[in-house]
């Protein structure tokens, strides 16, 4: 159970990290530009981040889906091992 949780958390981190980093960088850049230009509009801060994260998600969709499939296969293998142990009475 601990291995499954550790695997799930690491998979979530690996999948979320590129999107979070892009959102962070674009947010910092747009905030810097806003502070230089004295534009304090919420849409001007939110729209570039949304667009950048969406573009990165589209660009990495194949890689992300392969990671999710690998995780699902690993979890199914763990379930099958647990099931085999419980059926045979192994400990």
Backbone bond lengths (Angstrom), bond angles and torsions (degrees), N, CA, C in turn:
res aa  C-N    CA-C-N  psi(-1)  N-CA   C-N-CA  omega(-1)  CA-C   N-CA-C  phi
1 X - - - 1.435 - - 1.526 111.09 -
2 X 1.325 116.71 -40.58 1.462 120.97 179.79 1.529 110.02 -65.98
3 X 1.328 116.89 -39.57 1.461 120.07 177.71 1.519 111.15 -63.95
4 X 1.317 117.01 -38.54 1.467 120.48 178.80 1.515 110.55 -65.34
5 X 1.316 117.23 -42.58 1.461 120.70 179.10 1.521 111.02 -66.39
6 X 1.321 116.74 -42.67 1.464 120.95 178.31 1.531 110.26 -62.29
7 X 1.316 116.67 -41.86 1.457 120.73 179.24 1.528 111.08 -65.80
8 X 1.316 116.67 -40.03 1.470 120.54 179.42 1.526 110.98 -65.85
9 X 1.315 117.29 -43.19 1.459 120.08 179.84 1.524 112.01 -66.82
10 X 1.325 117.04 -39.47 1.459 118.93 178.96 1.522 111.05 -69.41
11 X 1.325 117.86 -36.72 1.464 120.14 176.66 1.526 110.89 -65.44
12 X 1.321 117.14 -40.95 1.468 120.57 178.18 1.527 110.79 -63.85
13 X 1.324 116.94 -40.51 1.456 120.52 178.85 1.519 111.49 -65.25
14 X 1.323 116.58 -44.98 1.467 120.58 -179.14 1.527 110.80 -64.01
15 X 1.325 117.42 -37.14 1.460 120.45 -179.37 1.530 112.28 -75.51
16 X 1.309 117.74 -35.31 1.462 120.89 -175.55 1.526 112.91 -85.01
17 X 1.310 118.11 -26.67 1.449 121.54 -172.62 1.534 114.16 -57.74
18 X 1.325 120.78 -47.56 1.470 118.56 179.66 1.528 112.60 -61.06
19 X 1.318 117.21 -40.17 1.460 120.10 -179.60 1.521 111.18 -68.16
20 X 1.321 116.50 -40.92 1.460 120.04 179.33 1.519 111.76 -66.54
21 X 1.326 117.15 -40.51 1.465 120.06 179.23 1.522 111.75 -64.58
22 X 1.322 117.04 -42.40 1.467 120.40 177.96 1.524 110.10 -63.85
23 X 1.325 117.04 -43.92 1.457 120.01 177.72 1.520 111.82 -61.15
24 X 1.327 116.68 -40.34 1.456 121.08 178.42 1.524 111.50 -64.20
25 X 1.333 116.44 -48.98 1.464 119.91 -178.45 1.520 112.26 -63.74
26 X 1.318 116.89 -45.28 1.464 119.87 179.77 1.527 110.40 -66.26
27 X 1.323 117.00 -37.45 1.461 120.23 176.63 1.517 112.27 -63.28
28 X 1.333 116.92 -42.33 1.463 120.43 177.78 1.521 111.52 -64.27
29 X 1.313 116.49 -43.61 1.467 120.34 -179.47 1.526 110.68 -65.94
30 X 1.324 117.26 -45.59 1.465 119.04 -179.50 1.531 110.79 -67.80
31 X 1.331 118.19 -35.10 1.457 120.69 175.44 1.514 112.17 -64.73
32 X 1.318 115.97 -39.81 1.460 120.35 177.45 1.521 110.60 -64.05
33 X 1.324 116.57 -44.89 1.469 120.85 178.80 1.528 110.44 -63.72
34 X 1.335 116.73 -40.04 1.457 119.75 178.25 1.522 111.76 -64.92
35 X 1.317 117.01 -38.95 1.460 118.81 179.63 1.526 111.58 -69.01
36 X 1.324 117.35 -32.50 1.461 120.24 177.29 1.522 111.92 -71.66
37 X 1.319 116.21 -35.56 1.468 120.00 -174.91 1.525 113.26 -97.82
38 X 1.325 118.03 -0.61 1.468 123.23 -178.93 1.527 112.96 58.67
39 X 1.303 117.71 29.35 1.460 122.16 174.23 1.521 106.68 -95.75
40 X 1.323 116.83 118.57 1.458 121.28 -178.31 1.525 109.75 -118.04
41 X 1.305 115.90 61.00 1.458 121.92 -179.23 1.528 108.41 -106.00
42 X 1.333 115.98 132.08 1.468 119.84 -178.85 1.521 111.48 -66.26
43 X 1.325 116.92 -36.76 1.468 120.14 179.62 1.524 110.95 -66.72
44 X 1.320 117.01 -33.59 1.465 120.24 179.25 1.523 111.00 -68.68
45 X 1.320 117.70 -24.36 1.459 120.79 177.11 1.520 111.87 -87.43
46 X 1.325 116.47 -32.44 1.465 120.65 -173.37 1.530 112.64 -85.84
47 X 1.305 117.78 -41.25 1.470 121.66 -173.88 1.530 113.54 -60.42
48 X 1.335 119.53 -47.68 1.474 117.89 179.45 1.526 113.16 -61.76
49 X 1.337 116.50 -38.06 1.464 119.85 178.06 1.511 110.96 -63.96
50 X 1.325 116.22 -45.61 1.460 120.79 -179.89 1.521 111.03 -60.64
51 X 1.304 117.04 -45.65 1.470 121.22 -179.37 1.526 110.48 -64.92
52 X 1.332 117.40 -44.79 1.469 120.53 -178.26 1.521 111.27 -64.56
53 X 1.324 117.44 -44.13 1.467 120.46 179.97 1.521 110.36 -65.87
54 X 1.335 117.45 -39.11 1.471 120.17 178.09 1.525 111.00 -64.21
55 X 1.326 116.99 -41.97 1.472 119.59 179.40 1.527 111.89 -65.49
56 X 1.319 116.78 -39.96 1.466 120.10 178.11 1.526 110.06 -67.72
57 X 1.328 117.28 -39.13 1.466 120.01 178.10 1.521 110.93 -63.35
58 X 1.322 116.79 -39.88 1.470 120.00 177.40 1.526 110.34 -66.92
59 X 1.332 116.18 -42.82 1.470 120.05 -178.65 1.526 111.96 -65.63
60 X 1.322 117.14 -34.59 1.467 120.77 -177.29 1.527 113.23 -99.92
61 X 1.315 117.70 12.36 1.466 120.76 -175.43 1.533 111.90 -60.11
62 X 1.306 117.95 -41.84 1.463 120.83 179.78 1.515 112.19 -63.96
63 X 1.326 116.03 -45.78 1.461 121.19 178.66 1.524 110.79 -64.09
64 X 1.339 116.30 -43.47 1.461 120.19 -178.92 1.530 111.16 -65.37
65 X 1.325 116.73 -40.94 1.461 118.76 179.67 1.525 111.32 -67.02
66 X 1.326 117.60 -35.89 1.471 119.02 177.08 1.531 110.64 -66.36
67 X 1.339 117.52 -36.82 1.465 120.32 176.98 1.532 110.81 -65.82
68 X 1.322 116.99 -40.31 1.468 120.38 178.87 1.525 110.34 -66.13
69 X 1.321 117.02 -40.36 1.465 120.71 179.03 1.525 110.21 -66.06
70 X 1.337 117.27 -42.76 1.474 120.31 176.57 1.523 110.97 -60.01
71 X 1.327 116.53 -42.06 1.460 120.51 178.38 1.526 110.78 -63.40
72 X 1.331 116.93 -43.87 1.466 120.62 -179.52 1.526 110.86 -63.53
73 X 1.325 117.27 -41.07 1.463 121.09 178.90 1.524 110.11 -64.06
74 X 1.335 116.51 -41.42 1.464 120.48 178.00 1.523 111.06 -62.71
75 X 1.330 116.22 -43.89 1.463 119.87 179.89 1.533 111.24 -65.50
76 X 1.308 116.98 -39.44 1.466 119.71 177.82 1.525 110.56 -64.89
77 X 1.336 116.90 -37.44 1.458 120.19 176.01 1.517 111.52 -63.46
78 X 1.334 116.56 -39.86 1.470 119.67 177.50 1.522 110.80 -65.66
79 X 1.319 117.10 -40.14 1.467 120.75 178.65 1.521 110.27 -64.35
80 X 1.324 116.44 -41.75 1.462 119.58 179.50 1.532 110.74 -65.09
81 X 1.344 117.30 -38.59 1.469 120.30 177.44 1.515 111.33 -65.05
82 X 1.312 116.86 -41.73 1.474 120.30 177.81 1.511 110.10 -64.03
83 X 1.332 116.23 -42.95 1.458 121.07 178.96 1.523 111.07 -63.27
84 X 1.319 117.75 -42.63 1.468 121.62 179.70 1.524 110.37 -64.19
85 X 1.321 117.01 -39.38 1.461 120.54 179.20 1.521 111.31 -66.68
86 X 1.330 116.76 -38.85 1.464 118.97 -178.30 1.523 111.49 -73.81
87 X 1.331 117.59 -31.56 1.472 120.33 -179.95 1.521 110.48 -74.08
88 X 1.344 116.47 -40.64 1.472 118.67 -177.64 1.533 111.84 -84.38
89 X 1.338 116.01 -11.56 1.464 118.25 179.16 1.497 113.21 82.63
90 X 1.348 116.27 13.86 1.460 119.68 178.93 1.509 110.91 -75.08
91 X 1.337 117.19 160.56 1.442 119.72 -175.45 1.443 112.12 -113.54
